[in-house]
Amino acid sequence: MTRYRYYTATTLDGFLADDTDSLAWLFKQHIDDDGPGNATQFIAGVGAQVMGATTYAWILEHERSWLPQMPTFVFTHRELEPANEHVSFLAGDPTRHRTAIESAAGDRDVWIMGGGDLAAEFATAGMLDEVLVSIAPVTLGAGRPLFGGAFDLALQECDRNGDFVVARYDVVGPLKNP
Ligand SMILES: NC(=O)c1ccc[n+]([C@@H]2O[C@H](COP(=O)([O-])OP(=O)(O)OC[C@H]3O[C@@H](n4cnc5c(N)ncnc54)[C@H](OP(=O)(O)O)[C@@H]3O)[C@@H](O)[C@H]2O)c1
Protein backbone atom coordinates (compact mmCIF):
# COMPACT_ATOMS: atom_id res chain seq x y z
CA MET A 1 0.00 0.00 0.00
CA THR A 2 1.28 3.46 -0.92
CA ARG A 3 2.66 5.50 1.97
CA TYR A 4 2.42 9.28 1.79
CA ARG A 5 5.48 10.72 3.55
CA TYR A 6 6.21 14.38 4.24
CA TYR A 7 10.03 14.53 4.38
CA THR A 8 11.63 17.91 4.96
CA ALA A 9 14.08 19.99 6.93
CA THR A 10 12.70 22.62 9.27
CA THR A 11 13.88 25.27 11.70
CA LEU A 12 13.26 24.65 15.37
CA ASP A 13 10.41 27.18 15.25
CA GLY A 14 8.72 25.42 12.35
CA PHE A 15 9.69 27.15 9.13
CA LEU A 16 10.70 25.59 5.81
CA ALA A 17 12.20 28.78 4.42
CA ASP A 18 12.39 32.42 5.36
CA ASP A 19 10.04 35.08 4.00
CA THR A 20 12.16 35.43 0.87
CA ASP A 21 12.24 31.63 0.32
CA SER A 22 15.92 31.52 1.32
CA LEU A 23 17.38 28.24 2.60
CA ALA A 24 20.70 29.80 3.68
CA TRP A 25 19.91 28.79 7.29
CA LEU A 26 19.75 25.15 6.12
CA PHE A 27 22.79 24.90 3.88
CA LYS A 28 25.15 26.16 6.59
CA GLN A 29 24.35 23.19 8.88
CA HIS A 30 26.53 20.09 9.18
CA ILE A 31 24.97 16.77 8.18
CA ASP A 32 26.32 13.26 7.66
CA ASP A 33 25.02 12.19 4.24
CA ASP A 34 25.05 8.56 5.37
CA GLY A 35 23.60 9.22 8.82
CA PRO A 36 20.10 8.77 10.27
CA GLY A 37 17.29 10.19 8.16
CA ASN A 38 19.54 10.72 5.15
CA ALA A 39 17.98 11.74 1.86
CA THR A 40 19.60 9.01 -0.26
CA GLN A 41 18.03 6.24 1.78
CA PHE A 42 14.66 8.00 1.90
CA ILE A 43 14.54 8.72 -1.84
CA ALA A 44 15.38 5.10 -2.66
CA GLY A 45 11.90 4.19 -1.42
CA VAL A 46 10.08 6.95 -3.31
CA GLY A 47 8.18 6.42 -6.58
CA ALA A 48 6.55 9.84 -7.02
CA GLN A 49 6.89 13.36 -5.64
CA VAL A 50 4.35 16.05 -4.82
CA MET A 51 5.14 19.73 -4.27
CA GLY A 52 3.56 23.17 -4.33
CA ALA A 53 4.20 25.89 -6.88
CA THR A 54 6.61 27.92 -4.71
CA THR A 55 8.82 24.91 -4.07
CA TYR A 56 8.85 24.11 -7.79
CA ALA A 57 9.76 27.73 -8.62
CA TRP A 58 12.58 27.63 -6.06
CA ILE A 59 14.11 24.51 -7.64
CA LEU A 60 13.89 26.07 -11.12
CA GLU A 61 15.56 29.24 -9.94
CA HIS A 62 18.14 27.99 -7.45
CA GLU A 63 18.97 24.30 -7.78
CA ARG A 64 18.25 22.82 -11.18
CA SER A 65 20.25 19.71 -10.24
CA TRP A 66 17.20 18.88 -8.07
CA LEU A 67 14.87 18.86 -11.09
CA PRO A 68 12.64 15.80 -10.87
CA GLN A 69 13.96 12.48 -12.07
CA MET A 70 10.75 10.63 -11.21
CA PRO A 71 7.02 11.32 -11.68
CA THR A 72 6.40 14.66 -9.98
CA PHE A 73 3.10 16.44 -9.41
CA VAL A 74 3.21 20.18 -8.88
CA PHE A 75 0.07 21.69 -7.36
CA THR A 76 -0.69 25.07 -8.89
CA HIS A 77 -3.51 27.24 -10.15
CA ARG A 78 -1.21 28.69 -12.78
CA GLU A 79 -0.35 27.66 -16.33
CA LEU A 80 3.29 26.60 -15.95
CA GLU A 81 5.75 24.93 -18.29
CA PRO A 82 6.97 21.46 -17.24
CA ALA A 83 10.74 21.55 -16.67
CA ASN A 84 11.07 18.03 -18.06
CA GLU A 85 9.04 14.93 -18.94
CA HIS A 86 8.62 13.92 -15.29
CA VAL A 87 6.68 17.03 -14.26
CA SER A 88 2.91 17.44 -14.47
CA PHE A 89 0.52 19.91 -12.86
CA LEU A 90 -2.51 19.36 -10.66
CA ALA A 91 -4.94 21.57 -8.73
CA GLY A 92 -7.56 21.23 -6.04
CA ASP A 93 -8.40 18.53 -3.52
CA PRO A 94 -5.69 15.82 -3.42
CA THR A 95 -8.34 13.08 -3.24
CA ARG A 96 -9.32 13.88 -6.84
CA HIS A 97 -5.81 12.90 -7.89
CA ARG A 98 -5.24 9.90 -5.67
CA THR A 99 -5.41 7.30 -8.41
CA ALA A 100 -2.99 9.19 -10.68
CA ILE A 101 -0.48 9.79 -7.87
CA GLU A 102 -0.57 6.22 -6.58
CA SER A 103 -0.32 4.64 -10.01
CA ALA A 104 2.72 6.84 -10.73
CA ALA A 105 4.33 5.76 -7.43
CA GLY A 106 3.83 2.07 -8.20
CA ASP A 107 4.83 -0.04 -5.21
CA ARG A 108 6.90 2.80 -3.70
CA ASP A 109 6.14 5.78 -1.47
CA VAL A 110 4.90 9.25 -2.33
CA TRP A 111 7.18 12.07 -1.15
CA ILE A 112 5.25 15.15 -0.11
CA MET A 113 8.00 17.77 -0.43
CA GLY A 114 6.05 20.78 0.84
CA GLY A 115 5.09 23.43 1.50
CA GLY A 116 3.26 23.18 4.74
CA ASP A 117 -0.20 24.09 3.50
CA LEU A 118 -0.03 21.43 0.82
CA ALA A 119 1.11 18.85 3.41
CA ALA A 120 -1.90 19.82 5.53
CA GLU A 121 -4.21 19.51 2.51
CA PHE A 122 -2.95 15.95 2.07
CA ALA A 123 -3.41 15.25 5.80
CA THR A 124 -6.97 16.60 5.68
CA ALA A 125 -7.64 14.35 2.70
CA GLY A 126 -6.41 11.33 4.69
CA MET A 127 -3.41 11.12 2.36
CA LEU A 128 -0.55 11.68 4.81
CA ASP A 129 0.86 8.75 6.75
CA GLU A 130 4.15 10.08 8.10
CA VAL A 131 6.05 13.27 8.83
CA LEU A 132 9.85 12.97 8.74
CA VAL A 133 11.66 16.12 9.84
CA SER A 134 15.29 17.15 10.19
CA ILE A 135 15.20 19.96 12.71
CA ALA A 136 17.99 22.51 12.35
CA PRO A 137 19.32 24.37 15.41
CA VAL A 138 18.07 27.74 14.22
CA THR A 139 15.00 29.92 14.57
CA LEU A 140 13.76 32.44 12.01
CA GLY A 141 10.82 34.01 13.77
CA ALA A 142 8.87 34.12 10.51
CA GLY A 143 8.79 32.42 7.13
CA ARG A 144 7.11 29.58 5.23
CA PRO A 145 5.37 27.33 7.76
CA LEU A 146 6.18 23.65 8.22
CA PHE A 147 2.53 22.72 8.54
CA GLY A 148 -0.74 24.47 7.84
CA GLY A 149 -3.17 22.65 10.09
CA ALA A 150 -3.85 21.15 13.53
CA PHE A 151 -3.11 17.43 13.72
CA ASP A 152 -2.10 14.86 16.30
CA LEU A 153 1.09 12.98 15.50
CA ALA A 154 2.75 10.03 17.22
CA LEU A 155 6.54 10.00 17.57
CA GLN A 156 7.98 6.76 16.15
CA GLU A 157 11.74 7.43 15.91
CA CYS A 158 14.16 10.10 17.00
CA ASP A 159 17.89 10.43 16.36
CA ARG A 160 20.73 12.86 15.77
CA ASN A 161 22.47 13.57 12.47
CA GLY A 162 25.20 16.21 12.69
CA ASP A 163 23.51 19.46 13.70
CA PHE A 164 20.01 18.04 13.21
CA VAL A 165 17.47 16.23 15.32
CA VAL A 166 15.75 13.78 12.98
CA ALA A 167 12.32 12.52 13.92
CA ARG A 168 9.67 10.35 12.31
CA TYR A 169 6.01 10.68 13.26
CA ASP A 170 2.86 8.84 12.26
CA VAL A 171 -0.07 11.10 11.45
CA VAL A 172 -2.86 10.18 13.86
CA GLY A 173 -5.59 12.53 12.61
CA PRO A 174 -7.13 15.97 13.20
CA LEU A 175 -6.12 17.44 16.59
CA LYS A 176 -8.34 16.24 19.42
CA ASN A 177 -8.30 18.35 22.53
CA PRO A 178 -8.69 16.47 25.82
N1 LIG B 1 13.28 23.16 4.29
C1 LIG B 1 13.07 22.32 3.30
O1 LIG B 1 13.65 21.22 3.25
C2 LIG B 1 12.03 22.69 2.27
C3 LIG B 1 11.24 21.70 1.69
C4 LIG B 1 10.26 22.07 0.79
C5 LIG B 1 10.09 23.41 0.46
N2 LIG B 1 10.90 24.35 1.00
C6 LIG B 1 10.72 25.76 0.72
O2 LIG B 1 9.61 26.19 1.48
C7 LIG B 1 8.85 27.16 0.75
C8 LIG B 1 7.42 26.65 0.60
O3 LIG B 1 6.65 27.61 -0.03
P1 LIG B 1 5.08 27.73 0.24
O4 LIG B 1 4.82 27.79 1.69
O5 LIG B 1 4.58 28.85 -0.63
O6 LIG B 1 4.46 26.35 -0.25
P2 LIG B 1 4.36 25.58 -1.65
O7 LIG B 1 3.48 24.40 -1.38
O8 LIG B 1 5.70 25.26 -2.21
O9 LIG B 1 3.61 26.57 -2.65
C9 LIG B 1 2.32 27.07 -2.34
C10 LIG B 1 1.57 27.26 -3.64
O10 LIG B 1 1.23 26.00 -4.21
C11 LIG B 1 -0.02 26.11 -4.88
N3 LIG B 1 -0.98 25.17 -4.27
C12 LIG B 1 -0.96 24.64 -3.03
N4 LIG B 1 -2.01 23.82 -2.86
C13 LIG B 1 -2.70 23.83 -4.03
C14 LIG B 1 -3.87 23.16 -4.50
N5 LIG B 1 -4.55 22.30 -3.73
N6 LIG B 1 -4.28 23.40 -5.77
C15 LIG B 1 -3.59 24.25 -6.56
N7 LIG B 1 -2.49 24.91 -6.18
C16 LIG B 1 -2.05 24.70 -4.93
C17 LIG B 1 -0.46 27.56 -4.74
O11 LIG B 1 0.16 28.27 -5.82
P3 LIG B 1 -0.60 29.09 -6.97
O12 LIG B 1 -2.04 29.21 -6.57
O13 LIG B 1 0.11 30.39 -6.99
O14 LIG B 1 -0.39 28.33 -8.20
C18 LIG B 1 0.24 27.99 -3.46
O15 LIG B 1 0.44 29.37 -3.35
C19 LIG B 1 9.58 27.35 -0.57
O16 LIG B 1 10.47 28.43 -0.47
C20 LIG B 1 10.38 26.07 -0.73
O17 LIG B 1 11.55 26.23 -1.53
C21 LIG B 1 11.85 24.02 1.93
The ligand as a Tripos MOL2 file, in Angstrom:
@<TRIPOS>MOLECULE
LIG
   48    52     1     0     0
SMALL
NO_CHARGES

@<TRIPOS>ATOM
      1 N1         13.2780   23.1590    4.2940 N.am      1 LIG1
      2 C1         13.0720   22.3170    3.2990 C.2       1 LIG1
      3 O1         13.6490   21.2250    3.2470 O.2       1 LIG1
      4 C2         12.0310   22.6890    2.2720 C.ar      1 LIG1
      5 C3         11.2360   21.6970    1.6950 C.ar      1 LIG1
      6 C4         10.2640   22.0740    0.7870 C.ar      1 LIG1
      7 C5         10.0870   23.4070    0.4570 C.ar      1 LIG1
      8 N2         10.8950   24.3470    1.0040 N.ar      1 LIG1
      9 C6         10.7180   25.7550    0.7180 C.3       1 LIG1
     10 O2          9.6080   26.1910    1.4840 O.3       1 LIG1
     11 C7          8.8480   27.1590    0.7480 C.3       1 LIG1
     12 C8          7.4220   26.6470    0.6020 C.3       1 LIG1
     13 O3          6.6530   27.6060   -0.0270 O.3       1 LIG1
     14 P1          5.0800   27.7330    0.2400 P.3       1 LIG1
     15 O4          4.8200   27.7930    1.6900 O.co2     1 LIG1
     16 O5          4.5820   28.8450   -0.6300 O.co2     1 LIG1
     17 O6          4.4630   26.3500   -0.2550 O.3       1 LIG1
     18 P2          4.3570   25.5760   -1.6530 P.3       1 LIG1
     19 O7          3.4760   24.4030   -1.3750 O.co2     1 LIG1
     20 O8          5.6960   25.2600   -2.2070 O.co2     1 LIG1
     21 O9          3.6120   26.5660   -2.6520 O.3       1 LIG1
     22 C9          2.3230   27.0680   -2.3410 C.3       1 LIG1
     23 C10         1.5720   27.2590   -3.6380 C.3       1 LIG1
     24 O10         1.2270   26.0020   -4.2120 O.3       1 LIG1
     25 C11        -0.0150   26.1070   -4.8760 C.3       1 LIG1
     26 N3         -0.9790   25.1740   -4.2740 N.ar      1 LIG1
     27 C12        -0.9630   24.6360   -3.0280 C.ar      1 LIG1
     28 N4         -2.0140   23.8150   -2.8600 N.ar      1 LIG1
     29 C13        -2.6980   23.8270   -4.0290 C.ar      1 LIG1
     30 C14        -3.8680   23.1560   -4.5010 C.ar      1 LIG1
     31 N5         -4.5520   22.2970   -3.7300 N.pl3     1 LIG1
     32 N6         -4.2760   23.4000   -5.7670 N.ar      1 LIG1
     33 C15        -3.5920   24.2510   -6.5630 C.ar      1 LIG1
     34 N7         -2.4850   24.9050   -6.1830 N.ar      1 LIG1
     35 C16        -2.0470   24.7010   -4.9310 C.ar      1 LIG1
     36 C17        -0.4580   27.5590   -4.7420 C.3       1 LIG1
     37 O11         0.1610   28.2680   -5.8150 O.3       1 LIG1
     38 P3         -0.6040   29.0940   -6.9740 P.3       1 LIG1
     39 O12        -2.0410   29.2110   -6.5680 O.co2     1 LIG1
     40 O13         0.1060   30.3930   -6.9920 O.co2     1 LIG1
     41 O14        -0.3870   28.3290   -8.2040 O.co2     1 LIG1
     42 C18         0.2440   27.9880   -3.4590 C.3       1 LIG1
     43 O15         0.4380   29.3670   -3.3550 O.3       1 LIG1
     44 C19         9.5760   27.3510   -0.5730 C.3       1 LIG1
     45 O16        10.4720   28.4310   -0.4680 O.3       1 LIG1
     46 C20        10.3840   26.0720   -0.7280 C.3       1 LIG1
     47 O17        11.5460   26.2320   -1.5250 O.3       1 LIG1
     48 C21        11.8500   24.0150    1.9250 C.ar      1 LIG1
@<TRIPOS>BOND
     1     1     2 1
     2     2     3 2
     3     2     4 1
     4     4     5 ar
     5     4    48 ar
     6     5     6 ar
     7     6     7 ar
     8     7     8 ar
     9     8     9 1
    10     8    48 ar
    11     9    10 1
    12     9    46 1
    13    10    11 1
    14    11    12 1
    15    11    44 1
    16    12    13 1
    17    13    14 1
    18    14    15 2
    19    14    16 1
    20    14    17 1
    21    17    18 1
    22    18    19 2
    23    18    20 1
    24    18    21 1
    25    21    22 1
    26    22    23 1
    27    23    24 1
    28    23    42 1
    29    24    25 1
    30    25    26 1
    31    25    36 1
    32    26    27 ar
    33    26    35 ar
    34    27    28 ar
    35    28    29 ar
    36    29    30 ar
    37    29    35 ar
    38    30    31 1
    39    30    32 ar
    40    32    33 ar
    41    33    34 ar
    42    34    35 ar
    43    36    37 1
    44    36    42 1
    45    37    38 1
    46    38    39 2
    47    38    40 1
    48    38    41 1
    49    42    43 1
    50    44    45 1
    51    44    46 1
    52    46    47 1
@<TRIPOS>SUBSTRUCTURE
     1 LIG1         1 GROUP 0 **** ****
